[in-house]
Amino acid sequence: MLFSNPLLACAFLTICSASPTAPSQIQLPKPVGKYEVGLSITELIDHNRTQPFAPNGTLVKLMISVFYPVTHKHHSISGAYMTTETALIEDNTLSSQGLAAPNGTFGKLTLQLASDQSIQSRKDKSTCENPVEYPLVLFMPGEGTTRLFYNQIASTVASRGYIVVTIDAPYDVDVVQYTDGSFAYINQTLWANDNPELANVALVAIQTRMDDVSFVLDSLSNTTLAQSLIPNLPASGLNTTHTAMFGHSLGGATAYSILDAEDRILGGLTMDGDLNGPPLLNGSSKPFMFIGSTNHTRENADDDPGSTWLSGWPKLLGWKKYVMVANTMHYDFSDYPIVFETLGITPTNGTNFLLGDLKGKRALEIVTSYVGVFLDFVLLGKESRLLDGPVKQFPEVTFEN
C-alpha cells in the first residue's frame, strides 16, 4: 500500500484557523445529529494503477474528504464548501445549464464545522476526551458531479456518529482539484450521451471505482495516516474491516457491485442508481437498500442496456429494501436542493437539473434519515421503524415489494 499526503498539514491549518463567518459567506445548515463534525481533506496516490480514462501512464490520484464526529464542545468554524477555483468552475458549468450562478456564487457557501480545539475549562480537565471508535462509511458521487456536492449529506450522516469518507472518481466526475492546484476534468468524449459504447464505459468506471474503494480502505488501515486525518482515534486506528458503502447514481451502482468483491464492505445503499456494474455472480447475502426518485421502479429502470434490475435484484439474497421518495428526481439525492435553497437561486428550467418539488431541507432530512437508519442496521445492529414500512413522519416515502 502506497499513499501520498502532501496537503495534510495545510488542510488542518485551513480548517482550524477559519475565521467567523464573513458577511459575504452563506452558511449551510448545521448538521442535526448529536455530534459536531470535523473535516479533513487529503490526496491519495496509487502507484500500482493507472487511470483508464486519462492519458497513458496517468497514475490513479484520489481526493478524499473525511467527515468525523466530534464528541465534546468545540469552537464552531466555517469551512469552505469547495475551493475558490473549483467553485468558479462550478459557477460556470451550472450557469451554462440554466442556473443563475454568476462567479462567486458557490464560493460563498460554507459548512458549519467544529475545530479540533475543544473548549475545556480548568474544572473540566478531568473529562478530557477518551479515544472513540466510530464506524467507517464510504461514499462515491454520481458520474459528472463531484464529491463536494454531497458535503452536506456526508456531514449530516457523520453527525449521527459515523466517519464518512467521500471519494472522487477522476475523469468521470466533472472536476477534481488536486493538492498542487492541478485539475482532472471529465473525459467528455467517452461520457457523451451519444457514445454507442457508453454502457461499456460505465462498466469500466464502476470497476475502477471498486478498486478505488479498496485502495482507500487499504490506505486508511495505515494507523499513522488515519490518526493524522481524524483526531482522537484509538491507538489501533480505524476499523476498516467492518464498513458500509453508499453512493449516488454511478456511486450507488458501485455500492452494489462491490458487495461481491470486497469483504470489508458489509452492506450497500444506492441513491437512485442502477445495477449496471459487474454482476453479483454468486449472489450476496449482505444487506442492500435502494432509495430512489418518483417512479424509479425496477420494472422501468431503463437508463441504459447495462441496467440489470430485473436480473440483479434477485441476486441480493439477504435483507433488502426498495423505497421511493415522492416529488423527487435524480439530483434530489445530492446537495443540490439544500445548496440552491440556501443560496436563494432557482434553475431557469428545473428539469435540466433533474430536481423535483421537495424543499431543500426536507429532501436533506429524508435522504439522511434513511441512509442513517440503514447504516445503523448494518453496522450497529439497530432496528428502526423507518425500515419496516411507511411512517407518518415521512409520508413521501413508499415501499416497493
C-alpha positions as CSV (number, residue, x, y, z in Angstrom):
1,M,0.0,0.0,0.0
2,L,1.3,3.4,-1.0
3,F,-0.1,6.8,-0.2
4,S,0.8,10.4,-0.6
5,N,-0.4,13.1,1.7
6,P,1.3,16.4,0.9
7,L,-1.6,18.7,1.9
8,L,-2.5,17.2,5.2
9,A,-0.9,19.9,7.4
10,C,-2.3,22.6,5.1
11,A,-5.8,21.0,5.2
12,F,-5.9,21.0,9.0
13,L,-4.5,24.6,9.1
14,T,-7.2,25.8,6.8
15,I,-10.0,24.2,8.8
16,C,-8.7,25.1,12.3
17,S,-7.8,28.7,11.5
18,A,-11.1,29.5,9.8
19,S,-12.5,32.9,10.9
20,P,-16.0,33.6,12.0
21,T,-18.5,33.8,9.1
22,A,-17.8,36.8,6.9
23,P,-20.7,38.9,5.6
24,S,-20.2,37.5,2.1
25,Q,-20.3,33.9,3.3
26,I,-23.5,31.9,3.4
27,Q,-23.7,29.0,5.8
28,L,-25.4,25.7,5.1
29,P,-27.5,24.3,8.0
30,K,-25.7,22.9,11.0
31,P,-25.8,19.1,10.9
32,V,-28.7,17.9,13.0
33,G,-27.2,14.8,14.7
34,K,-25.9,14.6,18.3
35,Y,-22.3,15.3,17.3
36,E,-20.5,18.2,15.9
37,V,-18.5,17.4,12.8
38,G,-14.9,17.9,11.8
39,L,-13.4,17.7,8.3
40,S,-10.0,16.7,6.8
41,I,-9.1,16.6,3.1
42,T,-6.2,14.8,1.6
43,E,-4.8,13.2,-1.6
44,L,-4.0,9.5,-2.1
45,I,-1.9,8.2,-4.9
46,D,-2.0,4.5,-6.0
47,H,1.4,3.9,-7.7
48,N,0.2,0.4,-8.8
49,R,-2.6,1.6,-11.1
50,T,-3.2,4.0,-14.0
51,Q,-6.4,5.9,-14.9
52,P,-8.4,4.2,-17.7
53,F,-9.9,7.4,-18.9
54,A,-6.8,9.5,-18.8
55,P,-3.6,9.8,-20.9
56,N,-1.5,6.7,-20.8
57,G,0.6,6.3,-17.7
58,T,-1.5,8.7,-15.5
59,L,-1.5,7.3,-12.0
60,V,-4.6,6.9,-10.0
61,K,-4.8,10.0,-7.8
62,L,-7.8,10.4,-5.5
63,M,-9.1,13.3,-3.4
64,I,-11.0,12.3,-0.3
65,S,-12.9,14.2,2.3
66,V,-13.1,12.8,5.8
67,F,-16.1,13.9,8.0
68,Y,-15.8,12.7,11.6
69,P,-17.8,13.1,14.8
70,V,-16.5,15.5,17.5
71,T,-17.6,14.4,20.9
72,H,-17.0,17.4,23.2
73,K,-17.9,21.0,22.7
74,H,-15.6,22.6,20.2
75,H,-15.2,26.0,18.7
76,S,-17.6,26.4,15.7
77,I,-15.9,27.4,12.5
78,S,-16.9,27.9,8.9
79,G,-15.3,25.5,6.4
80,A,-15.3,26.3,2.7
81,Y,-17.8,24.1,0.8
82,M,-15.3,23.9,-2.1
83,T,-12.1,25.6,-3.1
84,T,-12.3,29.0,-4.7
85,E,-11.0,27.6,-8.1
86,T,-13.4,24.7,-8.1
87,A,-16.3,27.0,-7.1
88,L,-15.6,29.2,-10.1
89,I,-15.7,26.1,-12.4
90,E,-19.0,25.0,-10.9
91,D,-20.4,28.6,-11.2
92,N,-19.6,28.5,-14.9
93,T,-20.7,24.9,-15.5
94,L,-24.1,25.2,-13.8
95,S,-24.7,28.6,-15.2
96,S,-24.3,27.2,-18.7
97,Q,-27.0,24.7,-17.8
98,G,-29.6,27.3,-16.7
99,L,-28.7,28.2,-13.1
100,A,-28.3,31.9,-12.1
101,A,-24.9,31.4,-10.6
102,P,-22.5,34.2,-11.5
103,N,-18.9,34.0,-10.5
104,G,-18.6,33.9,-6.7
105,T,-21.9,32.0,-6.1
106,F,-20.6,28.7,-4.8
107,G,-17.5,30.3,-3.3
108,K,-19.8,31.9,-0.7
109,L,-21.0,28.6,0.6
110,T,-19.6,27.3,3.9
111,L,-20.1,24.2,6.1
112,Q,-20.7,24.5,9.8
113,L,-17.9,22.5,11.4
114,A,-16.0,22.1,14.6
115,S,-12.4,22.9,15.0
116,D,-10.0,20.4,16.6
117,Q,-9.6,22.7,19.6
118,S,-12.0,21.6,22.4
119,I,-13.5,24.1,24.8
120,Q,-12.2,23.0,28.2
121,S,-12.4,24.9,31.4
122,R,-9.9,24.1,34.2
123,K,-12.7,22.4,36.1
124,D,-13.2,20.1,33.1
125,K,-9.7,18.9,32.8
126,S,-10.6,15.5,34.3
127,T,-13.1,15.0,31.5
128,C,-10.7,15.2,28.6
129,E,-11.9,13.1,25.6
130,N,-11.0,9.5,25.5
131,P,-10.3,7.8,22.2
132,V,-13.5,6.8,20.5
133,E,-14.1,4.3,17.7
134,Y,-16.8,5.3,15.2
135,P,-17.9,3.1,12.3
136,L,-16.4,3.9,8.9
137,V,-18.6,4.6,5.9
138,L,-17.5,5.2,2.3
139,F,-19.4,7.3,-0.3
140,M,-19.0,7.9,-4.0
141,P,-20.8,10.5,-6.1
142,G,-22.6,10.2,-9.4
143,E,-20.9,10.5,-12.8
144,G,-20.5,14.1,-14.0
145,T,-20.7,15.6,-10.5
146,T,-18.2,16.0,-7.7
147,R,-17.9,14.6,-4.2
148,L,-18.2,18.2,-3.0
149,F,-21.8,18.4,-4.0
150,Y,-22.5,15.8,-1.3
151,N,-20.7,17.5,1.5
152,Q,-23.9,18.4,3.4
153,I,-25.2,14.9,3.2
154,A,-21.9,13.5,4.4
155,S,-21.6,15.9,7.3
156,T,-25.2,15.2,8.4
157,V,-24.5,11.4,8.4
158,A,-21.3,12.0,10.3
159,S,-23.2,13.9,12.9
160,R,-25.1,10.7,13.7
161,G,-21.8,9.1,14.8
162,Y,-20.1,7.9,11.6
163,I,-16.8,8.6,10.0
164,V,-17.8,9.3,6.4
165,V,-15.2,9.3,3.7
166,T,-16.2,10.7,0.3
167,I,-14.2,9.7,-2.7
168,D,-14.0,11.4,-6.1
169,A,-13.5,9.5,-9.3
170,P,-11.2,11.4,-11.6
171,Y,-12.2,11.7,-15.2
172,D,-15.7,10.6,-14.7
173,V,-16.7,13.3,-12.2
174,D,-16.8,16.8,-13.7
175,V,-13.7,18.2,-11.9
176,V,-11.2,17.1,-9.3
177,Q,-8.7,19.7,-7.9
178,Y,-5.5,18.2,-6.5
179,T,-3.3,19.5,-3.7
180,D,-0.8,21.0,-6.2
181,G,-3.6,23.1,-7.7
182,S,-3.9,20.9,-10.9
183,F,-7.3,19.6,-12.2
184,A,-8.7,16.4,-13.7
185,Y,-11.7,17.0,-15.8
186,I,-14.3,14.6,-17.0
187,N,-13.5,12.8,-20.3
188,Q,-16.3,14.3,-22.3
189,T,-15.6,12.2,-25.4
190,L,-16.1,8.9,-23.5
191,W,-19.1,10.2,-21.4
192,A,-21.0,11.7,-24.3
193,N,-24.6,10.5,-24.3
194,D,-24.4,9.6,-28.0
195,N,-21.4,7.4,-27.4
196,P,-22.5,3.9,-28.5
197,E,-20.0,2.4,-26.1
198,L,-21.4,4.3,-23.1
199,A,-22.6,1.2,-21.3
200,N,-19.1,-0.3,-21.5
201,V,-17.6,3.0,-20.3
202,A,-19.8,2.9,-17.3
203,L,-18.8,-0.7,-16.6
204,V,-15.1,0.2,-16.7
205,A,-15.8,3.2,-14.5
206,I,-17.6,1.2,-11.8
207,Q,-14.9,-1.5,-11.8
208,T,-12.3,1.4,-11.4
209,R,-14.4,2.9,-8.6
210,M,-14.5,-0.5,-6.9
211,D,-10.7,-0.7,-7.0
212,D,-10.6,2.9,-5.7
213,V,-12.7,2.0,-2.7
214,S,-10.4,-1.0,-1.9
215,F,-7.4,1.3,-2.2
216,V,-8.9,3.9,0.1
217,L,-9.6,1.1,2.7
218,D,-6.0,-0.2,2.4
219,S,-4.7,3.4,2.8
220,L,-6.9,4.2,5.8
221,S,-5.8,0.9,7.5
222,N,-2.4,2.7,8.0
223,T,-2.7,3.9,11.5
224,T,-0.4,6.9,11.0
225,L,-2.4,8.2,8.1
226,A,-5.8,7.6,9.8
227,Q,-4.7,9.3,13.1
228,S,-3.4,12.3,11.1
229,L,-6.8,12.8,9.5
230,I,-9.0,12.0,12.4
231,P,-8.2,13.4,15.9
232,N,-8.8,11.2,18.9
233,L,-8.7,7.8,17.2
234,P,-7.8,4.8,19.3
235,A,-4.2,3.6,19.2
236,S,-5.4,0.8,16.8
237,G,-6.6,3.4,14.3
238,L,-9.7,3.0,12.1
239,N,-11.7,-0.2,11.8
240,T,-11.5,-0.7,8.1
241,T,-12.8,-4.3,8.2
242,H,-16.3,-3.5,9.3
243,T,-17.6,-0.8,7.0
244,A,-20.5,0.0,4.7
245,M,-20.9,2.0,1.5
246,F,-23.5,4.3,-0.1
247,G,-23.4,6.3,-3.2
248,H,-25.5,8.3,-5.7
249,S,-26.2,7.1,-9.3
250,L,-22.9,5.5,-10.5
251,G,-21.6,5.7,-7.0
252,G,-24.7,3.7,-5.9
253,A,-24.1,1.1,-8.7
254,T,-20.6,0.8,-7.2
255,A,-22.0,0.1,-3.8
256,Y,-24.0,-2.8,-5.3
257,S,-21.2,-4.4,-7.3
258,I,-18.6,-4.1,-4.6
259,L,-20.6,-6.4,-2.3
260,D,-19.3,-9.4,-4.2
261,A,-15.7,-8.1,-4.4
262,E,-14.9,-6.5,-1.0
263,D,-15.3,-8.5,2.2
264,R,-14.7,-5.3,4.3
265,I,-18.0,-3.8,3.0
266,L,-20.8,-5.4,5.0
267,G,-23.7,-3.7,3.2
268,G,-24.5,-1.2,0.5
269,L,-27.1,1.5,-0.4
270,T,-27.7,3.2,-3.7
271,M,-29.4,6.6,-4.0
272,D,-31.2,6.5,-7.4
273,G,-28.6,4.3,-9.1
274,D,-29.0,1.3,-11.3
275,L,-27.3,-2.1,-11.2
276,N,-25.2,-1.6,-14.2
277,G,-21.8,-2.7,-12.8
278,P,-20.1,-6.1,-12.6
279,P,-22.9,-8.6,-11.7
280,L,-23.1,-10.5,-8.4
281,L,-22.2,-13.8,-10.0
282,N,-22.9,-15.9,-6.9
283,G,-25.4,-13.6,-5.2
284,S,-24.8,-11.8,-2.0
285,S,-26.4,-12.2,1.4
286,K,-25.2,-8.7,2.5
287,P,-27.9,-6.1,3.3
288,F,-28.7,-3.7,0.4
289,M,-31.1,-0.8,0.1
290,F,-32.3,1.3,-2.8
291,I,-33.8,4.8,-2.1
292,G,-34.9,6.4,-5.3
293,S,-36.8,9.0,-7.2
294,T,-40.5,9.0,-8.1
295,N,-41.5,6.1,-10.4
296,H,-37.9,4.7,-10.5
297,T,-39.2,1.2,-10.2
298,R,-37.3,-2.0,-11.1
299,E,-39.7,-2.5,-14.0
300,N,-39.0,0.8,-15.7
301,A,-35.3,1.2,-14.9
302,D,-34.1,1.9,-18.4
303,D,-31.1,4.2,-18.1
304,D,-29.1,2.1,-20.4
305,P,-28.9,-1.5,-21.8
306,G,-26.5,-2.4,-19.0
307,S,-29.1,-1.7,-16.3
308,T,-29.8,-5.1,-14.8
309,W,-32.5,-4.6,-12.1
310,L,-34.7,-7.5,-13.2
311,S,-31.8,-9.9,-13.1
312,G,-29.7,-8.2,-10.5
313,W,-32.3,-7.7,-7.7
314,P,-32.8,-11.5,-7.2
315,K,-29.1,-11.8,-6.7
316,L,-29.5,-10.0,-3.4
317,L,-30.2,-13.0,-1.2
318,G,-30.3,-11.3,2.2
319,W,-32.1,-8.3,3.7
320,K,-33.1,-5.8,1.0
321,K,-35.4,-2.8,0.7
322,Y,-36.6,-0.7,-2.3
323,V,-38.2,2.6,-1.4
324,M,-39.1,5.6,-3.5
325,V,-39.5,9.3,-2.5
326,A,-42.4,11.2,-3.9
327,N,-41.8,14.5,-5.7
328,T,-38.2,13.8,-6.4
329,M,-35.9,13.5,-9.4
330,H,-32.4,12.2,-9.8
331,Y,-30.4,15.1,-8.2
332,D,-32.6,15.4,-5.1
333,F,-30.2,12.8,-3.8
334,S,-27.3,15.3,-3.9
335,D,-26.8,18.6,-2.1
336,Y,-28.4,20.5,-5.0
337,P,-31.7,21.1,-3.2
338,I,-30.3,22.4,0.0
339,V,-27.5,24.3,-1.7
340,F,-29.8,26.1,-4.2
341,E,-32.3,26.8,-1.4
342,T,-29.6,28.2,0.9
343,L,-28.2,30.4,-1.9
344,G,-31.7,31.5,-2.9
345,I,-31.2,30.6,-6.5
346,T,-33.5,28.6,-8.8
347,P,-32.8,26.8,-12.1
348,T,-34.5,28.6,-15.0
349,N,-35.6,25.1,-16.0
350,G,-35.7,22.8,-13.1
351,T,-35.8,19.7,-15.3
352,N,-32.3,20.5,-16.6
353,F,-31.1,19.7,-13.1
354,L,-33.4,16.8,-12.5
355,L,-34.9,18.2,-9.4
356,G,-38.4,17.6,-8.0
357,D,-40.7,19.8,-5.9
358,L,-39.3,18.9,-2.4
359,K,-37.8,21.8,-0.4
360,G,-34.1,21.6,0.2
361,K,-34.3,21.0,3.9
362,R,-36.9,18.3,3.5
363,A,-35.0,16.5,0.8
364,L,-31.9,16.5,3.0
365,E,-33.9,15.3,6.0
366,I,-35.4,12.4,4.2
367,V,-32.2,11.2,2.4
368,T,-30.0,11.4,5.5
369,S,-32.6,9.8,7.8
370,Y,-33.0,6.7,5.6
371,V,-29.3,6.5,4.9
372,G,-28.6,6.8,8.7
373,V,-31.0,4.1,9.8
374,F,-29.7,1.8,7.1
375,L,-26.1,2.3,8.4
376,D,-27.4,1.8,12.0
377,F,-28.9,-1.5,10.9
378,V,-25.8,-2.8,9.0
379,L,-23.0,-1.6,11.3
380,L,-24.6,-1.3,14.7
381,G,-27.4,-3.9,14.5
382,K,-30.1,-1.3,15.4
383,E,-33.7,-1.7,14.2
384,S,-35.8,1.2,13.0
385,R,-39.5,1.7,12.1
386,L,-38.3,3.6,9.1
387,L,-37.1,0.3,7.6
388,D,-40.2,-1.6,8.3
389,G,-42.6,0.3,6.0
390,P,-44.3,3.7,5.6
391,V,-44.4,6.0,8.6
392,K,-46.3,9.2,9.3
393,Q,-43.1,11.1,9.8
394,F,-42.2,10.6,6.1
395,P,-45.4,10.3,4.0
396,E,-43.3,10.9,0.9
397,V,-41.6,7.5,1.2
398,T,-43.3,4.4,-0.2
399,F,-42.0,0.8,-0.2
400,E,-41.9,-1.4,-3.3
401,N,-42.1,-5.2,-2.8
